[in-house]
Amino acid sequence: MGREDFEGFLEEVLARLTLSAISNEARQMRRSSIRFGAVGLKGETELAPEPLPTATISFSLGEEVDTIRWLQSEVQTGGALHLAEAEAVVRSLAVAMHGGGAREIMLPLLQLKEFDQYTTTQSMNVAVRAMALAEFLGLSAGDVRTLGIAGLLHDIGKIKIPIEVLTKPGKLTDEERALMNEHPAAGARLLLEGAEDLDLAVVVAYEHHIMINGGGDPVLHYARDCHQASKLVHVCDVYDALRTRRPYREAWSFDKTLGYLEERKGLEFDPELCSTFTRMMRHWEPQVAVLSDAHMPVPAPAAPKTEQTGV
């Protein structure tokens, strides 16, 4: 690798680990193909004899939460969707997931404080779970980030729904339910209207509520299979929704939620993805770091358990 790539890599890691504000110049930083581990410069005669240790720190996701709220506000008022900022949030979440090293993955999830923060909170949590599942499936780093963007933007259409409907504690009227059911198509339109190349995010925004048996929203006039990314985000989305306290019900327990996923496997959820997701969550649930306040640091992850074989 060249000196410029190496210096760019170090600048990117330093910016994320110190949680400094990302400047416009940094947001346009080229993507690096460098991975953590032993590093050196092309042409140097000596390489580091041992892999460089990965830092273990406590950190906050407050800046990332603020960024997502700003992005939603920009789109809501007719502004453009700034992909560079969304990508920066996804990179932050990826670093947070590996804060204790590549073998000590953790899931830094946000806990809902106010119900009007639901869309912001869930978008980041779904992005984290989608990236974790993509890694668990062995997908490439590029695919993991792309799925993170899709998870982050999957519910962008909800910014078109009045807050009193989103946070209503009781049963929705038929008109309110119809309005809620429009958010997948609304989100896809919003992303299509942007100048950014977000083809996968558009598809996921449109399809993430469609069940594999054809049910869900939007209603398909002709039966067809959904994109694999939509199926992946769908199971992450439903899991997070059930595990989150809502105005009309308390959060479901871990076991009850996984039981629901198992019952709906093959009807609502892709069987293979659903089984893999439940296996992943049983393995990583002890390493979930929940932030009760978005600006409080995430604790360092617990020592990982030995992975068990089988489903």
C-alpha positions, 0 to 999 in steps of 0.5 A: 500500500502507498504512503497516502493510503496509509496516512488516510487510514490513520486519519480515519481511525483517529477521527473515529476513536477520538470521536472528534467532529468530522470535517467536510474534508474528512467526509469526502475521504476516499474509502480505504481497503486497508484492514486492521492488523500488521501494517507497513509502507510499500518500499519499506524494508522492515515490517512491524514484527507483531500485529498492532494492538487494537485500542479498547475504549469507552465511547459515546454515539451522541454525535452520530445520533445528532447527525441522523436527526439532522439528516432526517430534518434535512430530508423532511424540509425538502433538502438533499440526503447527504450520503457522506454523513450517513456513511460516516455514521455507519463507519462509527457504528462499525468501529463501535462494534469492534471497540474491543478488537475484531474477536470481541464484537459487541452491539452498541444499541440505543435505548429509547428515551422519548417516543418521538426519538423512535425513528432515530433510535430504531434506524441506528439499532437496525443498522447495527443488527444488519451489519452484525448479521452480515458479518456473521454470514461472512459477507465482505466489508463493503457489503457490510457497510452497504447493508448498514446504510440500507438499515440506517435509511430503511424507515426514512419514509416515517419522517412524512408521518405526523408525530402524533400518529407515530407516538399514538398510545392507542389503536390506530384508526383505519386512516392512520393505519393507511398512513403508516402503511405508506411509509415504505413507498414514501421512503423509496421515493425520497431516496430515489429523488436524491442524487446519490447512488442508493439503489440497494437502500431504495429497494430495502426501504420499499420491501422491508415490510414484505413477508416471504408469503406475500403479505405485508406492505406495500401489497404486491399485485404480482407474487415475486421474491424480495431482495436478500438485503430486504429479507435481512433488514426485515428480520432485524427490524421486527426484532428491534421493534419487539424488543423496544418499549412502545407507547402502546406496549412494553418491550418483549423479552429476549426469549419471547421475541426469538420465539416469535421469530421462530414461529414466523420462520417460513411465513414472514421471515426467510428461514435461513436468515431467521435461523442465522439471526437467532443463532447470532443473537443467542451468541451475542446477546450477553455482549449487547451494550445498551445506551440509556442516554445517547451521550453516555459512554458505551461500556467495554464489551465482556469477554466473548463466549466460545461459539457453539456449533449448530442452530 
